[in-house]
Structure formats: structure tokens, C-alpha cells
Amino acid sequence: MTARWQWILKQIVRKLWFRASLFSLLGVATALVALGVKNYIPADVSAEIGADAVDNILGIIASSMLAVTTFSLNIMVSAYGSATTNITPRATPLLVEDSTTQNVLATFVGSFLFSLVGIITLSTGLYGTDGRVVLFAVTIGVLLLIVYTLLRWIDHLARLGRMSETTDRVEKAAVQALEERRQHPFLGGSPLYETMSVPVNARDIYSSKIGYVQHIDIQALGKLTTGEEDRAIYVHVLPGSFVDRRTRLASLVGQETASDDDVRTAFSIDARRSFEQDPRFGLSVLAEIASRALSPAVNDPGTAIDVIGRGVRIFSLWAQPHDPESEAKTGYNRVFVRGLNADDMFDDFFGPIARDSAPLVEVGMRLQKALAALAMSGGPDFLRAAQRHAALALRRAELILHLEDDKSVLRNLASKVGRSG
């Protein structure tokens, strides 16, 4: 549960340009620090160290870092293109936000600017003999950092854009979002159950944009409910919902002084879905990876089986006990929010995989076993959803499979979904 400004700050920090800019400023500041430290260097130290060597070292760093940065950018673009073509375009933002890649590029750019500023300052004679000694010492430190970064970059390139690495990132993003939602099932508000009705005197607030809800600032909505006890806000959408100008975002009760824009500001809407507050998006992307692997052009059932296993891990996390009443402790108990629906989550993940794996009995077997495991690990909602998808997957397979033995295997597995022993 994060405020809107915190969420925006996270988005900025994850941008590639942010770290590159930060490291660039650090590189410039590091090159200029010798001007302030040179007065503290003893004269005998300046005489003993051949500080003139710093000119050549800075020249080598400047030329090599520019080439390495350009080369690294080409590799990144190729890796992103490969992930977009062979895996799914929806996973590419996770690769762009990779901290290792951003740190490597930022280090290269910062080192280039450090050497460039150092060369310019040396040519003006501002450093003097003592300043050259300081710059020489700092340059050695920068060289060690570059060597470490290059070694780390080489190791990272072996995995960048690969199927397993990208799928790991999608699973991690889905787990993080689901763990956050498990701790706050109603985003920090109170539960809005299906049996609850919105008061007739509520004022509806409609979206002014068309797109996907990326983030909901429950804290901002909660502040609108402080004061009188009859104030309440009923939220009708969740992160990941597609909205247009006819979609109700929320309904307000006792909020005569609150404007529509006060409420709309709490809903961040953009053209694309975000992983952070939307666990269903992570499940959908994993299902898309499996579906692409099952396409005739790729024909990789092993990846689909691997994705099913990842899905079981994610769903098992959601099946762990959590206390809905803990939401009331946040102080926003007058903001009512719907929780995640097990049927929707199962539809997001198992629906596409069952459709595309119907001709492959080995994937169908793994799918039925996964549904059987989830049926026993969750509550009644998991049981109903698992049995429904087991029956649906079986019907899809029976329409396509020709060998009766294959159909019998799947019928036997489907009949065990929801049964103990």
C-alpha cells in the first residue's frame, strides 16, 4: 500500500535515464573533487608519484568507455527485441528495469564523463601538481570499478533476454504483487463484498481517461473520509481494470465538499498495465509466455510445463491464510474495495494454456495435476475454480485428441481434481 507520490517516485527511479544521470553527476563531481583536496597533499608525495601518467589513463578511459557504452546499448536493444519476438512484449519492461543493466550502463557513462571532465580540467592547469596526485588516485579507483563492472556485465550478458531469465522476472514480479496484496487484500481499505450494496444517495465518479488503472492511492481516498462517520467511498475498479469515460471509478457518500477531480487524482490511469499493484497481470503474462511456446511456430511444450509449475507456486502463495480484518488497522476503514476473485485469476492463467495445450497430452497431464494440487491447497473458491477449469480443459482436449488412450489418461486425472487420496 503506497501513496501516489511514492508510486510515481518508484517509477522514476526505475527509469534507465535516472541512474545514468545520477552516475554522470557523480562522475563529474568526482573529477572536480581534486580541486578541493589538492591543498591537503604533502609536497613530498607529489614528488614521489608520477602524476603525469594520469593524462594517458584518462584518455584511454574516455575513448574506451564511449565504445563500450555504445556496444552495450546495442546488446540491450538486441536482447529486448529477442524477448519481444520470442517471449512476449509484456515482459520487456521488466528487462528495461533490470538494476544490473542500469548500473552497468550508468557506470560506463559516469566513467566517460569523469575522464572527460578530468581531461578538460587538466588542460586548463587548475589541478596543479598536487591536484594531479589526487586525480591519479581517484582514477585508479575508477579503473577498479570499471573492471569489476565489466566482469559483472559479462556474467549478466549470458542470461540477458533468455527465456528462463525473463520468465523468472515475470514470476518474481507476480509474486511481489501478490504478496503485497496478500498483506493488504483490499489495498488498505475495508472489504467490499458482492453482497454489499452501494447506498442510493451515493454520488458516482466516472473516469476522465481511457486506459488501464495502474495504481490506486487509498491513502488519498482515506483522507476524504475523515471527519463525519457517514462519509464513505466505494471503489468499483482495481489495478489492472480497463476503464473508459463511462466507467464508475468510485461512489461517494457524504462527500459534498469533495470534487470529482479529488477522487480521480487517486486513480493513476495509463495506456498499459503495470505489474506492481496488479497480480493478475503477472499471471496473464506467464500464460502468454506459455501460449507462445505452444504455438506451432515455436513448439516448445517444455516451457509451457515450466510455466504451469510457476503458476502453482504463485497460486499457492495466495492460498496461504491472511487476515482480512487487519485492513481495518490502517485507518482507512471507510474506503471499501473489492478483493481479488479466484475465478478471475484462474481464468487469466489456466484458460489460455488449456486452450493452446489441447493437442498436447503431456501438457494437459501437467495442467490437470496442477489443478488437482491447487484444489487441495486453497479454500472452497480454489476448489470450485480448479474443478471448473479441469472439466473445461478436458473438453477442449477431447475435441482435438484422436487416441483414446490419451483421452483416458486425461479423464482419469481430471476426475481426481478436488478429491483427496
C-alpha positions as CSV (number, residue, x, y, z in Angstrom):
1,M,0.0,0.0,0.0
2,T,1.8,3.1,-1.2
3,A,0.8,6.7,-1.7
4,R,0.6,8.1,-5.2
5,W,3.8,10.2,-4.8
6,Q,5.7,7.2,-3.6
7,W,4.5,5.2,-6.6
8,I,5.5,7.9,-9.0
9,L,8.9,8.1,-7.3
10,K,9.4,4.4,-7.8
11,Q,8.6,4.7,-11.5
12,I,11.1,7.5,-11.9
13,V,13.9,5.6,-10.0
14,R,13.4,2.6,-12.3
15,K,13.9,4.5,-15.5
16,L,17.2,3.9,-17.3
17,W,17.9,7.6,-17.6
18,F,17.7,8.2,-13.8
19,R,20.6,6.1,-12.9
20,A,22.6,7.2,-15.9
21,S,22.0,10.8,-14.9
22,L,22.9,10.2,-11.3
23,F,26.1,8.4,-12.1
24,S,27.0,11.1,-14.6
25,L,26.7,13.8,-12.0
26,L,28.7,11.6,-9.6
27,G,31.4,11.2,-12.3
28,V,31.6,15.0,-12.8
29,A,31.7,15.7,-9.1
30,T,34.4,13.0,-8.6
31,A,36.6,14.6,-11.3
32,L,36.3,18.1,-9.6
33,V,36.9,16.8,-6.1
34,A,40.7,17.0,-6.6
35,L,40.4,20.8,-6.8
36,G,39.2,21.0,-3.2
37,V,41.5,18.3,-1.9
38,K,44.8,19.2,-3.5
39,N,45.8,21.7,-0.8
40,Y,45.9,18.9,1.7
41,I,48.5,16.8,-0.2
42,P,52.1,16.9,1.1
43,A,54.7,18.2,-1.3
44,D,56.9,15.1,-1.0
45,V,54.0,12.9,-2.0
46,S,53.6,14.9,-5.2
47,A,57.3,14.4,-6.0
48,E,57.3,10.6,-5.4
49,I,54.2,9.8,-7.5
50,G,54.5,10.2,-11.3
51,A,51.2,12.0,-11.6
52,D,51.8,12.9,-15.2
53,A,50.6,9.4,-16.1
54,V,47.0,10.4,-15.3
55,D,46.7,12.2,-18.7
56,N,47.2,9.0,-20.7
57,I,44.9,6.9,-18.4
58,L,42.1,9.4,-18.7
59,G,42.4,9.5,-22.4
60,I,42.2,5.7,-22.6
61,I,39.1,5.7,-20.3
62,A,37.4,8.4,-22.3
63,S,37.8,6.6,-25.6
64,S,37.1,3.0,-24.4
65,M,34.1,3.9,-22.3
66,L,32.3,5.6,-25.2
67,A,32.8,2.5,-27.3
68,V,31.8,0.1,-24.5
69,T,28.6,2.1,-23.8
70,T,27.6,2.1,-27.5
71,F,28.3,-1.7,-27.7
72,S,26.3,-2.4,-24.5
73,L,23.4,-0.4,-25.8
74,N,23.4,-2.4,-29.0
75,I,23.4,-5.6,-26.9
76,M,20.5,-4.4,-24.8
77,V,18.4,-3.4,-27.8
78,S,19.0,-6.9,-29.3
79,A,18.1,-8.6,-26.1
80,Y,14.9,-6.6,-25.8
81,G,14.0,-7.3,-29.4
82,S,14.6,-11.0,-28.9
83,A,12.4,-11.1,-25.7
84,T,9.7,-9.2,-27.6
85,T,9.7,-11.6,-30.5
86,N,10.3,-14.9,-28.8
87,I,8.8,-14.5,-25.4
88,T,6.2,-11.6,-25.0
89,P,6.3,-7.8,-25.4
90,R,4.6,-7.5,-22.0
91,A,7.8,-8.8,-20.3
92,T,10.1,-6.3,-21.9
93,P,9.5,-3.5,-19.3
94,L,10.9,-5.9,-16.6
95,L,14.1,-6.2,-18.6
96,V,14.4,-2.5,-19.1
97,E,14.1,-2.0,-15.3
98,D,16.8,-4.5,-14.6
99,S,19.0,-2.9,-11.9
100,T,22.2,-4.7,-13.0
101,T,21.9,-3.5,-16.6
102,Q,21.1,0.0,-15.5
103,N,24.0,0.1,-13.0
104,V,26.4,-1.1,-15.7
105,L,25.4,1.5,-18.3
106,A,25.4,4.2,-15.6
107,T,28.9,3.2,-14.6
108,F,30.2,3.4,-18.1
109,V,28.6,6.8,-18.8
110,G,29.7,8.2,-15.5
111,S,33.3,7.0,-16.1
112,F,33.3,8.5,-19.5
113,L,32.1,11.9,-18.1
114,F,34.6,11.6,-15.3
115,S,37.5,11.2,-17.7
116,L,36.2,13.9,-20.0
117,V,35.9,16.5,-17.2
118,G,39.3,15.4,-15.9
119,I,41.0,15.9,-19.3
120,I,39.3,19.3,-19.7
121,T,40.3,20.5,-16.2
122,L,43.9,19.2,-16.7
123,S,44.2,21.2,-19.9
124,T,43.4,24.4,-18.0
125,G,46.1,23.8,-15.5
126,L,43.7,24.1,-12.5
127,Y,44.8,20.9,-10.8
128,G,48.5,21.7,-10.4
129,T,50.9,19.1,-9.3
130,D,49.1,18.3,-6.0
131,G,45.7,18.1,-7.8
132,R,47.2,15.7,-10.3
133,V,48.1,13.3,-7.5
134,V,44.5,13.4,-6.1
135,L,43.1,12.8,-9.7
136,F,45.6,10.0,-10.2
137,A,44.3,8.2,-7.0
138,V,40.7,8.7,-7.9
139,T,41.4,7.5,-11.5
140,I,42.8,4.2,-10.1
141,G,39.6,3.8,-8.1
142,V,37.5,4.4,-11.2
143,L,39.6,1.8,-13.1
144,L,38.9,-0.8,-10.4
145,L,35.2,0.0,-10.6
146,I,35.2,-0.4,-14.4
147,V,37.0,-3.8,-14.2
148,Y,34.5,-5.1,-11.6
149,T,31.6,-3.7,-13.7
150,L,32.9,-5.3,-16.9
151,L,33.3,-8.7,-15.2
152,R,29.7,-8.5,-13.8
153,W,28.4,-7.4,-17.2
154,I,30.0,-10.3,-18.9
155,D,28.3,-12.7,-16.5
156,H,25.0,-10.9,-16.8
157,L,25.0,-11.0,-20.6
158,A,24.9,-14.8,-20.6
159,R,21.4,-14.6,-19.2
160,L,20.0,-11.3,-20.5
161,G,16.9,-11.8,-22.6
162,R,16.9,-15.6,-22.3
163,M,13.6,-17.4,-21.8
164,S,14.4,-18.7,-18.3
165,E,15.7,-15.3,-17.1
166,T,12.7,-13.4,-18.4
167,T,10.2,-15.9,-17.0
168,D,12.0,-15.7,-13.7
169,R,11.5,-11.9,-13.7
170,V,7.8,-12.2,-14.6
171,E,7.3,-14.7,-11.8
172,K,9.1,-12.6,-9.3
173,A,7.0,-9.5,-10.3
174,A,3.8,-11.5,-9.9
175,V,4.9,-12.9,-6.5
176,Q,5.8,-9.5,-5.2
177,A,2.5,-8.0,-6.3
178,L,0.6,-11.0,-4.9
179,E,2.5,-10.9,-1.6
180,E,1.7,-7.2,-1.2
181,R,-2.0,-7.9,-2.0
182,R,-2.0,-10.9,0.5
183,Q,-0.9,-8.5,3.2
184,H,-3.5,-5.9,2.1
185,P,-6.3,-7.9,0.3
186,F,-8.3,-4.7,-0.1
187,L,-5.4,-2.3,-0.8
188,G,-5.5,-1.0,2.8
189,G,-9.3,-0.3,2.8
190,S,-12.3,-2.3,4.0
191,P,-13.8,-5.3,2.1
192,L,-16.5,-4.6,-0.4
193,Y,-18.2,-7.9,-0.7
194,E,-20.5,-9.0,-3.6
195,T,-23.5,-9.0,-1.1
196,M,-22.9,-5.3,-0.1
197,S,-24.8,-2.6,-2.0
198,V,-23.8,1.0,-2.5
199,P,-26.2,3.4,-0.8
200,V,-28.7,5.0,-3.1
201,N,-27.6,8.5,-2.1
202,A,-24.0,7.9,-3.3
203,R,-22.5,10.2,-5.9
204,D,-20.8,8.3,-8.7
205,I,-17.4,9.4,-10.1
206,Y,-16.6,8.4,-13.6
207,S,-13.2,8.2,-15.3
208,S,-12.0,11.1,-17.4
209,K,-9.4,8.9,-19.2
210,I,-9.3,5.7,-21.2
211,G,-6.8,3.1,-20.3
212,Y,-5.8,0.7,-17.5
213,V,-5.8,1.5,-13.8
214,Q,-2.1,1.2,-12.7
215,H,-2.3,2.4,-9.1
216,I,-5.0,3.5,-6.6
217,D,-3.9,5.8,-3.8
218,I,-6.0,4.5,-0.9
219,Q,-4.4,7.0,1.5
220,A,-5.7,9.9,-0.6
221,L,-9.2,8.4,-0.7
222,G,-9.0,7.7,3.1
223,K,-8.3,11.4,3.8
224,L,-11.5,12.3,2.1
225,T,-13.4,10.1,4.5
226,T,-12.0,11.7,7.7
227,G,-14.4,13.6,9.8
228,E,-18.0,12.7,10.0
229,E,-18.9,9.0,10.4
230,D,-21.3,8.9,7.4
231,R,-18.6,9.6,4.9
232,A,-17.5,6.6,2.8
233,I,-16.0,5.8,-0.6
234,Y,-16.9,2.7,-2.6
235,V,-14.2,1.8,-5.1
236,H,-15.5,-0.1,-8.1
237,V,-12.3,-0.8,-10.0
238,L,-9.0,-2.5,-9.2
239,P,-5.5,-2.0,-10.6
240,G,-5.5,-3.7,-14.0
241,S,-9.1,-2.8,-14.8
242,F,-9.7,-1.2,-18.2
243,V,-11.8,2.0,-17.9
244,D,-13.4,4.4,-20.2
245,R,-15.4,7.6,-19.7
246,R,-18.5,5.5,-18.8
247,T,-16.7,3.5,-16.1
248,R,-17.5,4.2,-12.5
249,L,-14.3,4.6,-10.5
250,A,-15.9,5.2,-7.2
251,S,-19.1,6.2,-5.4
252,L,-19.0,8.8,-2.6
253,V,-21.3,9.1,0.4
254,G,-21.4,12.2,2.5
255,Q,-18.7,13.9,0.4
256,E,-20.4,17.1,-0.7
257,T,-17.2,19.1,-0.3
258,A,-15.0,16.7,-2.3
259,S,-14.8,17.4,-6.0
260,D,-14.7,14.7,-8.7
261,D,-11.1,15.6,-9.5
262,D,-10.1,15.0,-5.9
263,V,-11.2,11.4,-6.4
264,R,-9.9,10.9,-9.9
265,T,-6.4,12.0,-8.8
266,A,-6.2,8.9,-6.6
267,F,-6.5,6.7,-9.7
268,S,-3.4,6.5,-12.0
269,I,-4.5,5.5,-15.5
270,D,-2.2,4.8,-18.4
271,A,-2.2,3.0,-21.7
272,R,-0.5,-0.1,-20.3
273,R,-0.9,-2.3,-17.3
274,S,1.6,-2.3,-14.5
275,F,2.9,-5.3,-12.5
276,E,3.2,-3.5,-9.2
277,Q,-0.4,-3.5,-7.8
278,D,-1.8,-5.9,-10.4
279,P,-1.1,-9.6,-9.6
280,R,-3.4,-10.7,-12.4
281,F,-1.2,-9.0,-14.9
282,G,1.8,-11.2,-13.9
283,L,-0.4,-14.3,-14.3
284,S,-1.6,-13.2,-17.7
285,V,1.9,-12.6,-18.9
286,L,3.0,-16.0,-17.7
287,A,0.1,-17.5,-19.6
288,E,1.0,-15.6,-22.7
289,I,4.6,-17.0,-22.5
290,A,3.2,-20.5,-22.3
291,S,0.8,-19.9,-25.2
292,R,3.5,-18.6,-27.4
293,A,5.7,-21.6,-26.5
294,L,2.8,-23.8,-27.6
295,S,2.3,-22.2,-30.9
296,P,3.2,-24.3,-34.0
297,A,6.0,-21.8,-34.9
298,V,7.8,-22.4,-31.6
299,N,6.5,-25.9,-30.5
300,D,8.1,-25.8,-27.0
301,P,5.9,-27.7,-24.6
302,G,8.7,-27.8,-22.0
303,T,8.4,-24.1,-21.5
304,A,4.6,-24.4,-21.0
305,I,5.1,-27.2,-18.4
306,D,7.6,-24.9,-16.6
307,V,5.2,-22.0,-16.6
308,I,2.4,-24.2,-15.2
309,G,4.8,-25.1,-12.3
310,R,5.4,-21.4,-11.7
311,G,1.7,-20.7,-11.7
312,V,1.2,-23.4,-9.0
313,R,3.8,-21.6,-6.8
314,I,2.1,-18.2,-7.3
315,F,-1.4,-19.6,-6.6
316,S,-0.1,-21.4,-3.5
317,L,1.2,-18.2,-2.1
318,W,-2.3,-16.6,-2.5
319,A,-3.8,-19.7,-0.8
320,Q,-1.9,-19.1,2.4
321,P,-4.0,-17.7,5.3
322,H,-4.4,-14.0,5.6
323,D,-6.4,-11.8,7.9
324,P,-8.9,-9.5,6.1
325,E,-9.7,-7.8,9.4
326,S,-6.1,-6.5,9.5
327,E,-7.1,-3.9,6.9
328,A,-9.1,-2.0,9.5
329,K,-5.9,-1.2,11.4
330,T,-4.7,1.1,8.6
331,G,-7.2,3.8,9.5
332,Y,-9.0,3.8,6.0
333,N,-11.9,1.6,7.0
334,R,-14.4,3.9,5.3
335,V,-12.9,3.1,1.9
336,F,-14.4,0.0,0.6
337,V,-12.5,-2.0,-2.1
338,R,-13.2,-5.3,-3.8
339,G,-10.8,-8.2,-3.3
340,L,-9.2,-10.5,-5.9
341,N,-11.5,-13.2,-7.3
342,A,-10.2,-16.7,-7.6
343,D,-12.3,-17.4,-10.7
344,D,-10.8,-14.4,-12.5
345,M,-7.2,-15.4,-11.5
346,F,-7.7,-19.0,-12.7
347,D,-9.3,-17.7,-16.0
348,D,-6.3,-15.4,-16.6
349,F,-3.8,-18.2,-16.2
350,F,-5.3,-21.6,-16.9
351,G,-7.8,-20.5,-19.7
352,P,-5.2,-19.6,-22.4
353,I,-2.9,-22.5,-21.5
354,A,-5.8,-25.1,-21.6
355,R,-6.9,-23.7,-25.0
356,D,-3.5,-23.9,-26.6
357,S,-2.3,-27.1,-25.0
358,A,-5.3,-29.2,-26.0
359,P,-3.5,-31.1,-28.7
360,L,-0.5,-32.0,-26.4
361,V,-1.3,-34.7,-23.9
362,E,1.9,-34.2,-21.9
363,V,1.0,-30.5,-21.2
364,G,-2.6,-31.5,-20.5
365,M,-1.5,-34.0,-17.9
366,R,0.6,-31.4,-16.1
367,L,-2.3,-29.0,-16.2
368,Q,-4.7,-31.4,-14.6
369,K,-2.1,-32.3,-11.9
370,A,-1.6,-28.6,-11.2
371,L,-5.3,-28.0,-10.8
372,A,-5.6,-31.0,-8.5
373,A,-2.8,-29.6,-6.3
374,L,-4.4,-26.2,-6.1
375,A,-7.9,-27.6,-5.4
376,M,-6.5,-29.2,-2.2
377,S,-4.3,-26.3,-1.2
378,G,-6.9,-23.5,-1.2
379,G,-10.3,-22.8,0.1
380,P,-13.7,-23.5,-1.5
381,D,-13.2,-20.8,-4.1
382,F,-10.0,-22.6,-5.3
383,L,-11.8,-25.9,-5.3
384,R,-14.6,-24.6,-7.5
385,A,-12.3,-22.8,-9.9
386,A,-10.0,-25.8,-10.2
387,Q,-12.8,-28.3,-10.9
388,R,-14.3,-25.9,-13.5
389,H,-11.1,-25.5,-15.3
390,A,-10.2,-29.2,-15.1
391,A,-13.5,-30.0,-16.8
392,L,-13.1,-27.3,-19.4
393,A,-9.5,-28.4,-20.2
394,L,-10.7,-32.0,-20.6
395,R,-13.5,-31.0,-23.0
396,R,-11.0,-29.0,-25.1
397,A,-8.6,-31.9,-25.3
398,E,-11.3,-34.4,-26.1
399,L,-12.3,-32.4,-29.1
400,I,-8.8,-32.5,-30.6
401,L,-7.1,-35.7,-29.4
402,H,-7.6,-38.8,-31.6
403,L,-6.1,-41.5,-29.5
404,E,-8.5,-42.9,-26.9
405,D,-5.7,-43.8,-24.6
406,D,-4.7,-40.2,-24.3
407,K,-8.2,-39.2,-23.6
408,S,-8.5,-41.8,-20.9
409,V,-5.4,-40.5,-19.1
410,L,-6.7,-37.0,-19.0
411,R,-10.2,-38.2,-17.9
412,N,-8.6,-40.1,-15.0
413,L,-6.5,-37.1,-13.9
414,A,-9.5,-34.7,-14.3
415,S,-11.7,-36.9,-12.1
416,K,-9.1,-36.6,-9.3
417,V,-9.3,-32.8,-9.1
418,G,-10.8,-31.9,-5.8
419,R,-10.7,-35.5,-4.4
420,S,-8.4,-36.4,-1.6
421,G,-6.3,-39.5,-1.8
